[in-house]
Amino acid sequence: MESEETRDTGQTQPEESRSVLEQQQEERNLRRLQLMMNMVMSVIAQDTTLTYEAASEMIADSRRAALAMFPDKELAYDLIYQPRLRRLMRDRFRLQ
């Protein structure tokens, strides 16, 4: 098994440990994404003073943040979150 030098400590770790650490980081990012999207949807649904433009900006910002965490998952975002956000915007702002 090959070893790679870690950036933080300068020590080497086996390839298996590195992939476990990467998996843990991905799980943290996924939980962070879920929390962020739940918060965005809650604010859009509950804030009566929120304008359409501000809600649209929040959605665009959340998309950028999601793609920063998961750069290769644009299709997944579009399939999972885009319909939910579109439906929420339609219901909240009474769009046709």
Gaussian input, Z-matrix of N, CA and C with variables (Angstrom, degrees):
# hf/3-21g

backbone

0 1
 N
 C     1     B1
 C     2     B2     1     A1
 N     3     B3     2     A2     1     D1
 C     4     B4     3     A3     2     D2
 C     5     B5     4     A4     3     D3
 N     6     B6     5     A5     4     D4
 C     7     B7     6     A6     5     D5
 C     8     B8     7     A7     6     D6
 N     9     B9     8     A8     7     D7
 C    10    B10     9     A9     8     D8
 C    11    B11    10    A10     9     D9
 N    12    B12    11    A11    10    D10
 C    13    B13    12    A12    11    D11
 C    14    B14    13    A13    12    D12
 N    15    B15    14    A14    13    D13
 C    16    B16    15    A15    14    D14
 C    17    B17    16    A16    15    D15
 N    18    B18    17    A17    16    D16
 C    19    B19    18    A18    17    D17
 C    20    B20    19    A19    18    D18
 N    21    B21    20    A20    19    D19
 C    22    B22    21    A21    20    D20
 C    23    B23    22    A22    21    D21
 N    24    B24    23    A23    22    D22
 C    25    B25    24    A24    23    D23
 C    26    B26    25    A25    24    D24
 N    27    B27    26    A26    25    D25
 C    28    B28    27    A27    26    D26
 C    29    B29    28    A28    27    D27
 N    30    B30    29    A29    28    D28
 C    31    B31    30    A30    29    D29
 C    32    B32    31    A31    30    D30
 N    33    B33    32    A32    31    D31
 C    34    B34    33    A33    32    D32
 C    35    B35    34    A34    33    D33
 N    36    B36    35    A35    34    D34
 C    37    B37    36    A36    35    D35
 C    38    B38    37    A37    36    D36
 N    39    B39    38    A38    37    D37
 C    40    B40    39    A39    38    D38
 C    41    B41    40    A40    39    D39
 N    42    B42    41    A41    40    D40
 C    43    B43    42    A42    41    D41
 C    44    B44    43    A43    42    D42
 N    45    B45    44    A44    43    D43
 C    46    B46    45    A45    44    D44
 C    47    B47    46    A46    45    D45
 N    48    B48    47    A47    46    D46
 C    49    B49    48    A48    47    D47
 C    50    B50    49    A49    48    D48
 N    51    B51    50    A50    49    D49
 C    52    B52    51    A51    50    D50
 C    53    B53    52    A52    51    D51
 N    54    B54    53    A53    52    D52
 C    55    B55    54    A54    53    D53
 C    56    B56    55    A55    54    D54
 N    57    B57    56    A56    55    D55
 C    58    B58    57    A57    56    D56
 C    59    B59    58    A58    57    D57
 N    60    B60    59    A59    58    D58
 C    61    B61    60    A60    59    D59
 C    62    B62    61    A61    60    D60
 N    63    B63    62    A62    61    D61
 C    64    B64    63    A63    62    D62
 C    65    B65    64    A64    63    D63
 N    66    B66    65    A65    64    D64
 C    67    B67    66    A66    65    D65
 C    68    B68    67    A67    66    D66
 N    69    B69    68    A68    67    D67
 C    70    B70    69    A69    68    D68
 C    71    B71    70    A70    69    D69
 N    72    B72    71    A71    70    D70
 C    73    B73    72    A72    71    D71
 C    74    B74    73    A73    72    D72
 N    75    B75    74    A74    73    D73
 C    76    B76    75    A75    74    D74
 C    77    B77    76    A76    75    D75
 N    78    B78    77    A77    76    D76
 C    79    B79    78    A78    77    D77
 C    80    B80    79    A79    78    D78
 N    81    B81    80    A80    79    D79
 C    82    B82    81    A81    80    D80
 C    83    B83    82    A82    81    D81
 N    84    B84    83    A83    82    D82
 C    85    B85    84    A84    83    D83
 C    86    B86    85    A85    84    D84
 N    87    B87    86    A86    85    D85
 C    88    B88    87    A87    86    D86
 C    89    B89    88    A88    87    D87
 N    90    B90    89    A89    88    D88
 C    91    B91    90    A90    89    D89
 C    92    B92    91    A91    90    D90
 N    93    B93    92    A92    91    D91
 C    94    B94    93    A93    92    D92
 C    95    B95    94    A94    93    D93
 N    96    B96    95    A95    94    D94
 C    97    B97    96    A96    95    D95
 C    98    B98    97    A97    96    D96
 N    99    B99    98    A98    97    D97
 C   100   B100    99    A99    98    D98
 C   101   B101   100   A100    99    D99
 N   102   B102   101   A101   100   D100
 C   103   B103   102   A102   101   D101
 C   104   B104   103   A103   102   D102
 N   105   B105   104   A104   103   D103
 C   106   B106   105   A105   104   D104
 C   107   B107   106   A106   105   D105
 N   108   B108   107   A107   106   D106
 C   109   B109   108   A108   107   D107
 C   110   B110   109   A109   108   D108
 N   111   B111   110   A110   109   D109
 C   112   B112   111   A111   110   D110
 C   113   B113   112   A112   111   D111
 N   114   B114   113   A113   112   D112
 C   115   B115   114   A114   113   D113
 C   116   B116   115   A115   114   D114
 N   117   B117   116   A116   115   D115
 C   118   B118   117   A117   116   D116
 C   119   B119   118   A118   117   D117
 N   120   B120   119   A119   118   D118
 C   121   B121   120   A120   119   D119
 C   122   B122   121   A121   120   D120
 N   123   B123   122   A122   121   D121
 C   124   B124   123   A123   122   D122
 C   125   B125   124   A124   123   D123
 N   126   B126   125   A125   124   D124
 C   127   B127   126   A126   125   D125
 C   128   B128   127   A127   126   D126
 N   129   B129   128   A128   127   D127
 C   130   B130   129   A129   128   D128
 C   131   B131   130   A130   129   D129
 N   132   B132   131   A131   130   D130
 C   133   B133   132   A132   131   D131
 C   134   B134   133   A133   132   D132
 N   135   B135   134   A134   133   D133
 C   136   B136   135   A135   134   D134
 C   137   B137   136   A136   135   D135
 N   138   B138   137   A137   136   D136
 C   139   B139   138   A138   137   D137
 C   140   B140   139   A139   138   D138
 N   141   B141   140   A140   139   D139
 C   142   B142   141   A141   140   D140
 C   143   B143   142   A142   141   D141
 N   144   B144   143   A143   142   D142
 C   145   B145   144   A144   143   D143
 C   146   B146   145   A145   144   D144
 N   147   B147   146   A146   145   D145
 C   148   B148   147   A147   146   D146
 C   149   B149   148   A148   147   D147
 N   150   B150   149   A149   148   D148
 C   151   B151   150   A150   149   D149
 C   152   B152   151   A151   150   D150
 N   153   B153   152   A152   151   D151
 C   154   B154   153   A153   152   D152
 C   155   B155   154   A154   153   D153
 N   156   B156   155   A155   154   D154
 C   157   B157   156   A156   155   D155
 C   158   B158   157   A157   156   D156
 N   159   B159   158   A158   157   D157
 C   160   B160   159   A159   158   D158
 C   161   B161   160   A160   159   D159
 N   162   B162   161   A161   160   D160
 C   163   B163   162   A162   161   D161
 C   164   B164   163   A163   162   D162
 N   165   B165   164   A164   163   D163
 C   166   B166   165   A165   164   D164
 C   167   B167   166   A166   165   D165
 N   168   B168   167   A167   166   D166
 C   169   B169   168   A168   167   D167
 C   170   B170   169   A169   168   D168
 N   171   B171   170   A170   169   D169
 C   172   B172   171   A171   170   D170
 C   173   B173   172   A172   171   D171
 N   174   B174   173   A173   172   D172
 C   175   B175   174   A174   173   D173
 C   176   B176   175   A175   174   D174
 N   177   B177   176   A176   175   D175
 C   178   B178   177   A177   176   D176
 C   179   B179   178   A178   177   D177
 N   180   B180   179   A179   178   D178
 C   181   B181   180   A180   179   D179
 C   182   B182   181   A181   180   D180
 N   183   B183   182   A182   181   D181
 C   184   B184   183   A183   182   D182
 C   185   B185   184   A184   183   D183
 N   186   B186   185   A185   184   D184
 C   187   B187   186   A186   185   D185
 C   188   B188   187   A187   186   D186
 N   189   B189   188   A188   187   D187
 C   190   B190   189   A189   188   D188
 C   191   B191   190   A190   189   D189
 N   192   B192   191   A191   190   D190
 C   193   B193   192   A192   191   D191
 C   194   B194   193   A193   192   D192
 N   195   B195   194   A194   193   D193
 C   196   B196   195   A195   194   D194
 C   197   B197   196   A196   195   D195
 N   198   B198   197   A197   196   D196
 C   199   B199   198   A198   197   D197
 C   200   B200   199   A199   198   D198
 N   201   B201   200   A200   199   D199
 C   202   B202   201   A201   200   D200
 C   203   B203   202   A202   201   D201
 N   204   B204   203   A203   202   D202
 C   205   B205   204   A204   203   D203
 C   206   B206   205   A205   204   D204
 N   207   B207   206   A206   205   D205
 C   208   B208   207   A207   206   D206
 C   209   B209   208   A208   207   D207
 N   210   B210   209   A209   208   D208
 C   211   B211   210   A210   209   D209
 C   212   B212   211   A211   210   D210
 N   213   B213   212   A212   211   D211
 C   214   B214   213   A213   212   D212
 C   215   B215   214   A214   213   D213
 N   216   B216   215   A215   214   D214
 C   217   B217   216   A216   215   D215
 C   218   B218   217   A217   216   D216
 N   219   B219   218   A218   217   D217
 C   220   B220   219   A219   218   D218
 C   221   B221   220   A220   219   D219
 N   222   B222   221   A221   220   D220
 C   223   B223   222   A222   221   D221
 C   224   B224   223   A223   222   D222
 N   225   B225   224   A224   223   D223
 C   226   B226   225   A225   224   D224
 C   227   B227   226   A226   225   D225
 N   228   B228   227   A227   226   D226
 C   229   B229   228   A228   227   D227
 C   230   B230   229   A229   228   D228
 N   231   B231   230   A230   229   D229
 C   232   B232   231   A231   230   D230
 C   233   B233   232   A232   231   D231
 N   234   B234   233   A233   232   D232
 C   235   B235   234   A234   233   D233
 C   236   B236   235   A235   234   D234
 N   237   B237   236   A236   235   D235
 C   238   B238   237   A237   236   D236
 C   239   B239   238   A238   237   D237
 N   240   B240   239   A239   238   D238
 C   241   B241   240   A240   239   D239
 C   242   B242   241   A241   240   D240
 N   243   B243   242   A242   241   D241
 C   244   B244   243   A243   242   D242
 C   245   B245   244   A244   243   D243
 N   246   B246   245   A245   244   D244
 C   247   B247   246   A246   245   D245
 C   248   B248   247   A247   246   D246
 N   249   B249   248   A248   247   D247
 C   250   B250   249   A249   248   D248
 C   251   B251   250   A250   249   D249
 N   252   B252   251   A251   250   D250
 C   253   B253   252   A252   251   D251
 C   254   B254   253   A253   252   D252
 N   255   B255   254   A254   253   D253
 C   256   B256   255   A255   254   D254
 C   257   B257   256   A256   255   D255
 N   258   B258   257   A257   256   D256
 C   259   B259   258   A258   257   D257
 C   260   B260   259   A259   258   D258
 N   261   B261   260   A260   259   D259
 C   262   B262   261   A261   260   D260
 C   263   B263   262   A262   261   D261
 N   264   B264   263   A263   262   D262
 C   265   B265   264   A264   263   D263
 C   266   B266   265   A265   264   D264
 N   267   B267   266   A266   265   D265
 C   268   B268   267   A267   266   D266
 C   269   B269   268   A268   267   D267
 N   270   B270   269   A269   268   D268
 C   271   B271   270   A270   269   D269
 C   272   B272   271   A271   270   D270
 N   273   B273   272   A272   271   D271
 C   274   B274   273   A273   272   D272
 C   275   B275   274   A274   273   D273
 N   276   B276   275   A275   274   D274
 C   277   B277   276   A276   275   D275
 C   278   B278   277   A277   276   D276
 N   279   B279   278   A278   277   D277
 C   280   B280   279   A279   278   D278
 C   281   B281   280   A280   279   D279
 N   282   B282   281   A281   280   D280
 C   283   B283   282   A282   281   D281
 C   284   B284   283   A283   282   D282
 N   285   B285   284   A284   283   D283
 C   286   B286   285   A285   284   D284
 C   287   B287   286   A286   285   D285

   B1=1.4391
   B2=1.5169
   B3=1.3010
   B4=1.4509
   B5=1.5210
   B6=1.3231
   B7=1.4558
   B8=1.5062
   B9=1.3288
   B10=1.4501
   B11=1.5055
   B12=1.3215
   B13=1.4453
   B14=1.5199
   B15=1.3177
   B16=1.4617
   B17=1.5112
   B18=1.3011
   B19=1.4665
   B20=1.5173
   B21=1.3421
   B22=1.4515
   B23=1.5228
   B24=1.3221
   B25=1.4573
   B26=1.5192
   B27=1.3162
   B28=1.4466
   B29=1.5170
   B30=1.3413
   B31=1.4471
   B32=1.5229
   B33=1.3181
   B34=1.4545
   B35=1.5192
   B36=1.3347
   B37=1.4570
   B38=1.5087
   B39=1.3145
   B40=1.4669
   B41=1.5242
   B42=1.3093
   B43=1.4612
   B44=1.5304
   B45=1.3439
   B46=1.4659
   B47=1.5183
   B48=1.3241
   B49=1.4628
   B50=1.5131
   B51=1.3057
   B52=1.4539
   B53=1.5152
   B54=1.3133
   B55=1.4586
   B56=1.5290
   B57=1.3113
   B58=1.4608
   B59=1.5203
   B60=1.3274
   B61=1.4573
   B62=1.5281
   B63=1.3067
   B64=1.4676
   B65=1.5157
   B66=1.3297
   B67=1.4588
   B68=1.5271
   B69=1.3271
   B70=1.4636
   B71=1.5192
   B72=1.3222
   B73=1.4668
   B74=1.5236
   B75=1.3107
   B76=1.4573
   B77=1.5267
   B78=1.3276
   B79=1.4632
   B80=1.5242
   B81=1.3462
   B82=1.4684
   B83=1.5202
   B84=1.3261
   B85=1.4634
   B86=1.5260
   B87=1.3106
   B88=1.4590
   B89=1.5261
   B90=1.3339
   B91=1.4700
   B92=1.5275
   B93=1.3190
   B94=1.4659
   B95=1.5295
   B96=1.3176
   B97=1.4645
   B98=1.5264
   B99=1.3260
   B100=1.4653
   B101=1.5238
   B102=1.3122
   B103=1.4595
   B104=1.5226
   B105=1.3357
   B106=1.4596
   B107=1.5281
   B108=1.3234
   B109=1.4644
   B110=1.5279
   B111=1.3209
   B112=1.4667
   B113=1.5209
   B114=1.3265
   B115=1.4582
   B116=1.5227
   B117=1.3240
   B118=1.4601
   B119=1.5254
   B120=1.3241
   B121=1.4589
   B122=1.5280
   B123=1.3219
   B124=1.4639
   B125=1.5202
   B126=1.3181
   B127=1.4628
   B128=1.5222
   B129=1.3178
   B130=1.4617
   B131=1.5298
   B132=1.3073
   B133=1.4642
   B134=1.5260
   B135=1.3205
   B136=1.4524
   B137=1.5196
   B138=1.3119
   B139=1.4694
   B140=1.5219
   B141=1.3185
   B142=1.4644
   B143=1.5277
   B144=1.3408
   B145=1.4622
   B146=1.5303
   B147=1.3093
   B148=1.4651
   B149=1.5290
   B150=1.3147
   B151=1.4648
   B152=1.5251
   B153=1.3178
   B154=1.4609
   B155=1.5286
   B156=1.3194
   B157=1.4692
   B158=1.5266
   B159=1.3319
   B160=1.4640
   B161=1.5305
   B162=1.3245
   B163=1.4646
   B164=1.5280
   B165=1.3180
   B166=1.4667
   B167=1.5212
   B168=1.3144
   B169=1.4643
   B170=1.5289
   B171=1.3308
   B172=1.4693
   B173=1.5224
   B174=1.3186
   B175=1.4701
   B176=1.5191
   B177=1.3345
   B178=1.4664
   B179=1.5294
   B180=1.3343
   B181=1.4667
   B182=1.5256
   B183=1.3281
   B184=1.4666
   B185=1.5285
   B186=1.3119
   B187=1.4685
   B188=1.5281
   B189=1.3202
   B190=1.4720
   B191=1.5270
   B192=1.3298
   B193=1.4655
   B194=1.5266
   B195=1.3263
   B196=1.4721
   B197=1.5215
   B198=1.3203
   B199=1.4615
   B200=1.5286
   B201=1.3200
   B202=1.4716
   B203=1.5356
   B204=1.3367
   B205=1.4695
   B206=1.5256
   B207=1.3454
   B208=1.4664
   B209=1.5311
   B210=1.3336
   B211=1.4646
   B212=1.5317
   B213=1.3000
   B214=1.4616
   B215=1.5250
   B216=1.3286
   B217=1.4672
   B218=1.5289
   B219=1.3131
   B220=1.4675
   B221=1.5276
   B222=1.3228
   B223=1.4597
   B224=1.5254
   B225=1.3216
   B226=1.4657
   B227=1.5253
   B228=1.3285
   B229=1.4603
   B230=1.5249
   B231=1.3325
   B232=1.4645
   B233=1.5265
   B234=1.3175
   B235=1.4612
   B236=1.5315
   B237=1.3253
   B238=1.4660
   B239=1.5292
   B240=1.3139
   B241=1.4652
   B242=1.5272
   B243=1.3108
   B244=1.4594
   B245=1.5334
   B246=1.3344
   B247=1.4755
   B248=1.5331
   B249=1.3195
   B250=1.4680
   B251=1.5265
   B252=1.3275
   B253=1.4619
   B254=1.5267
   B255=1.3046
   B256=1.4631
   B257=1.5329
   B258=1.3276
   B259=1.4656
   B260=1.5291
   B261=1.3234
   B262=1.4568
   B263=1.5244
   B264=1.3184
   B265=1.4720
   B266=1.5272
   B267=1.3081
   B268=1.4675
   B269=1.5275
   B270=1.3276
   B271=1.4583
   B272=1.5321
   B273=1.3083
   B274=1.4646
   B275=1.5291
   B276=1.3171
   B277=1.4560
   B278=1.5299
   B279=1.3253
   B280=1.4656
   B281=1.5279
   B282=1.3139
   B283=1.4597
   B284=1.5180
   B285=1.3011
   B286=1.4707
   B287=1.5080
   A1=110.23
   A2=116.89
   A3=120.44
   A4=109.87
   A5=114.92
   A6=120.01
   A7=108.13
   A8=115.64
   A9=121.13
   A10=108.87
   A11=116.22
   A12=121.32
   A13=109.04
   A14=116.54
   A15=119.63
   A16=109.40
   A17=115.78
   A18=121.20
   A19=111.48
   A20=117.56
   A21=120.46
   A22=113.06
   A23=117.92
   A24=120.03
   A25=113.58
   A26=118.07
   A27=119.88
   A28=112.41
   A29=118.27
   A30=122.51
   A31=109.24
   A32=114.62
   A33=118.61
   A34=110.16
   A35=115.06
   A36=121.29
   A37=107.90
   A38=116.97
   A39=119.24
   A40=110.02
   A41=115.07
   A42=122.48
   A43=111.21
   A44=117.58
   A45=121.22
   A46=111.56
   A47=117.94
   A48=121.72
   A49=110.83
   A50=116.23
   A51=120.22
   A52=109.92
   A53=117.72
   A54=119.44
   A55=110.71
   A56=118.36
   A57=121.37
   A58=109.48
   A59=116.20
   A60=120.03
   A61=110.83
   A62=117.12
   A63=120.34
   A64=111.07
   A65=117.09
   A66=121.34
   A67=110.51
   A68=117.06
   A69=120.40
   A70=111.11
   A71=117.08
   A72=120.77
   A73=110.34
   A74=117.44
   A75=120.87
   A76=111.02
   A77=117.05
   A78=120.46
   A79=111.21
   A80=117.04
   A81=120.65
   A82=110.55
   A83=116.46
   A84=120.35
   A85=111.25
   A86=116.70
   A87=120.35
   A88=110.81
   A89=116.83
   A90=119.65
   A91=110.88
   A92=116.55
   A93=121.24
   A94=110.46
   A95=117.26
   A96=122.01
   A97=110.31
   A98=117.48
   A99=120.84
   A100=110.89
   A101=117.37
   A102=121.58
   A103=110.73
   A104=116.32
   A105=120.72
   A106=110.88
   A107=117.07
   A108=120.20
   A109=110.97
   A110=117.63
   A111=120.25
   A112=110.98
   A113=117.03
   A114=120.41
   A115=111.38
   A116=117.23
   A117=121.10
   A118=109.76
   A119=117.01
   A120=120.11
   A121=111.62
   A122=116.98
   A123=120.15
   A124=111.55
   A125=116.67
   A126=119.96
   A127=110.49
   A128=117.19
   A129=120.27
   A130=110.58
   A131=117.01
   A132=120.76
   A133=112.67
   A134=118.38
   A135=120.64
   A136=115.91
   A137=118.88
   A138=120.76
   A139=109.59
   A140=116.24
   A141=120.91
   A142=112.39
   A143=117.77
   A144=120.17
   A145=112.39
   A146=116.62
   A147=121.09
   A148=110.66
   A149=116.27
   A150=120.28
   A151=109.92
   A152=115.05
   A153=121.01
   A154=110.05
   A155=116.74
   A156=120.94
   A157=111.40
   A158=116.48
   A159=120.04
   A160=110.64
   A161=116.98
   A162=120.40
   A163=110.40
   A164=116.89
   A165=120.82
   A166=111.07
   A167=116.42
   A168=120.42
   A169=110.73
   A170=117.05
   A171=120.15
   A172=110.74
   A173=116.38
   A174=120.37
   A175=110.82
   A176=116.55
   A177=120.35
   A178=110.71
   A179=116.57
   A180=120.40
   A181=111.09
   A182=116.77
   A183=119.42
   A184=110.76
   A185=116.33
   A186=120.07
   A187=110.60
   A188=115.76
   A189=119.75
   A190=111.03
   A191=116.72
   A192=120.35
   A193=110.83
   A194=116.54
   A195=120.09
   A196=110.80
   A197=116.55
   A198=119.34
   A199=112.02
   A200=117.24
   A201=119.96
   A202=110.04
   A203=116.15
   A204=119.87
   A205=111.69
   A206=116.04
   A207=122.28
   A208=108.55
   A209=117.96
   A210=121.16
   A211=114.78
   A212=118.14
   A213=120.57
   A214=113.04
   A215=117.73
   A216=121.23
   A217=112.85
   A218=117.15
   A219=120.66
   A220=111.46
   A221=117.24
   A222=120.71
   A223=110.82
   A224=117.43
   A225=121.06
   A226=110.24
   A227=117.74
   A228=120.93
   A229=109.98
   A230=115.82
   A231=120.14
   A232=112.18
   A233=117.66
   A234=120.98
   A235=112.93
   A236=116.66
   A237=119.95
   A238=111.80
   A239=116.81
   A240=119.44
   A241=114.31
   A242=118.27
   A243=120.23
   A244=112.65
   A245=119.91
   A246=118.82
   A247=113.01
   A248=116.82
   A249=120.36
   A250=110.49
   A251=115.66
   A252=119.82
   A253=111.15
   A254=116.84
   A255=120.48
   A256=110.44
   A257=116.25
   A258=121.17
   A259=110.54
   A260=117.21
   A261=121.61
   A262=111.10
   A263=116.67
   A264=120.48
   A265=110.05
   A266=117.25
   A267=120.99
   A268=110.41
   A269=116.84
   A270=120.87
   A271=111.84
   A272=115.89
   A273=120.73
   A274=112.27
   A275=116.72
   A276=120.71
   A277=112.48
   A278=116.24
   A279=122.82
   A280=111.79
   A281=115.11
   A282=120.97
   A283=109.37
   A284=116.47
   A285=121.55
   A286=110.71
   D1=137.06
   D2=178.20
   D3=-81.66
   D4=151.08
   D5=175.37
   D6=-115.19
   D7=150.41
   D8=176.85
   D9=-124.99
   D10=147.12
   D11=178.92
   D12=-78.03
   D13=130.91
   D14=177.46
   D15=-79.65
   D16=151.82
   D17=-176.87
   D18=-74.07
   D19=-35.54
   D20=-172.94
   D21=-77.56
   D22=-45.05
   D23=-170.72
   D24=-105.82
   D25=-17.97
   D26=-176.52
   D27=79.89
   D28=1.86
   D29=178.64
   D30=-91.84
   D31=167.89
   D32=179.28
   D33=-100.06
   D34=149.36
   D35=176.62
   D36=-131.35
   D37=145.56
   D38=175.36
   D39=-63.99
   D40=156.69
   D41=-179.12
   D42=-57.85
   D43=-37.51
   D44=-179.61
   D45=-62.59
   D46=-43.78
   D47=-179.55
   D48=-64.01
   D49=-37.85
   D50=-179.62
   D51=-65.22
   D52=-40.66
   D53=-179.97
   D54=-69.85
   D55=-32.12
   D56=175.42
   D57=-65.56
   D58=-42.89
   D59=177.94
   D60=-64.04
   D61=-40.50
   D62=177.11
   D63=-63.56
   D64=-40.09
   D65=178.58
   D66=-64.89
   D67=-41.38
   D68=177.82
   D69=-63.72
   D70=-39.84
   D71=178.08
   D72=-64.99
   D73=-41.21
   D74=178.24
   D75=-63.57
   D76=-39.94
   D77=177.28
   D78=-64.04
   D79=-39.74
   D80=176.43
   D81=-63.49
   D82=-43.27
   D83=178.52
   D84=-63.17
   D85=-38.75
   D86=179.05
   D87=-64.57
   D88=-44.54
   D89=177.18
   D90=-62.93
   D91=-39.64
   D92=178.11
   D93=-63.40
   D94=-42.26
   D95=178.24
   D96=-63.03
   D97=-45.86
   D98=-179.82
   D99=-61.55
   D100=-43.82
   D101=178.74
   D102=-63.02
   D103=-45.25
   D104=-179.98
   D105=-60.90
   D106=-46.15
   D107=-178.05
   D108=-67.36
   D109=-37.65
   D110=175.86
   D111=-62.83
   D112=-40.42
   D113=178.62
   D114=-66.23
   D115=-44.11
   D116=179.20
   D117=-60.01
   D118=-46.92
   D119=-178.86
   D120=-65.84
   D121=-36.63
   D122=177.90
   D123=-65.49
   D124=-44.45
   D125=179.69
   D126=-62.78
   D127=-45.29
   D128=179.87
   D129=-61.43
   D130=-40.89
   D131=-177.39
   D132=-73.86
   D133=-32.80
   D134=-168.96
   D135=-106.77
   D136=-23.20
   D137=-177.06
   D138=-82.07
   D139=106.28
   D140=-176.29
   D141=-72.89
   D142=-16.48
   D143=-179.65
   D144=-92.49
   D145=-4.48
   D146=-177.06
   D147=-70.91
   D148=130.44
   D149=178.61
   D150=-87.21
   D151=163.81
   D152=177.39
   D153=-59.54
   D154=-42.36
   D155=-178.73
   D156=-64.20
   D157=-42.60
   D158=179.64
   D159=-66.14
   D160=-40.35
   D161=177.90
   D162=-64.17
   D163=-41.72
   D164=178.17
   D165=-63.03
   D166=-38.24
   D167=178.14
   D168=-67.10
   D169=-40.01
   D170=176.63
   D171=-60.68
   D172=-41.35
   D173=179.26
   D174=-64.02
   D175=-44.47
   D176=179.27
   D177=-63.27
   D178=-41.24
   D179=178.63
   D180=-65.18
   D181=-39.88
   D182=179.91
   D183=-66.30
   D184=-35.23
   D185=177.76
   D186=-65.49
   D187=-44.60
   D188=177.99
   D189=-61.34
   D190=-42.43
   D191=179.58
   D192=-65.42
   D193=-41.70
   D194=179.31
   D195=-62.90
   D196=-42.22
   D197=-179.26
   D198=-73.65
   D199=-23.13
   D200=173.72
   D201=-70.17
   D202=-36.37
   D203=178.61
   D204=-76.66
   D205=-36.49
   D206=-177.49
   D207=-131.89
   D208=79.11
   D209=-172.60
   D210=-60.00
   D211=-29.80
   D212=-174.95
   D213=-97.52
   D214=13.52
   D215=-174.00
   D216=-114.94
   D217=34.34
   D218=-179.65
   D219=-62.22
   D220=-41.32
   D221=179.59
   D222=-63.42
   D223=-41.72
   D224=178.96
   D225=-61.64
   D226=-43.42
   D227=177.23
   D228=-59.92
   D229=-46.59
   D230=-178.15
   D231=-63.75
   D232=-32.55
   D233=-179.44
   D234=-82.35
   D235=-33.38
   D236=-174.53
   D237=-92.80
   D238=-54.30
   D239=-170.91
   D240=-92.55
   D241=-33.74
   D242=-176.72
   D243=-57.95
   D244=-46.97
   D245=178.24
   D246=-62.81
   D247=-38.34
   D248=178.80
   D249=-63.19
   D250=-45.44
   D251=-178.71
   D252=-68.38
   D253=-39.11
   D254=178.46
   D255=-62.56
   D256=-44.67
   D257=179.04
   D258=-64.41
   D259=-41.80
   D260=178.32
   D261=-62.26
   D262=-44.51
   D263=179.03
   D264=-63.55
   D265=-41.82
   D266=179.79
   D267=-62.44
   D268=-45.15
   D269=-179.51
   D270=-69.09
   D271=-43.00
   D272=-175.64
   D273=-68.78
   D274=-42.34
   D275=-175.23
   D276=-105.03
   D277=8.95
   D278=176.44
   D279=54.39
   D280=49.49
   D281=179.50
   D282=-87.17
   D283=154.64
   D284=179.27
   D285=-93.50

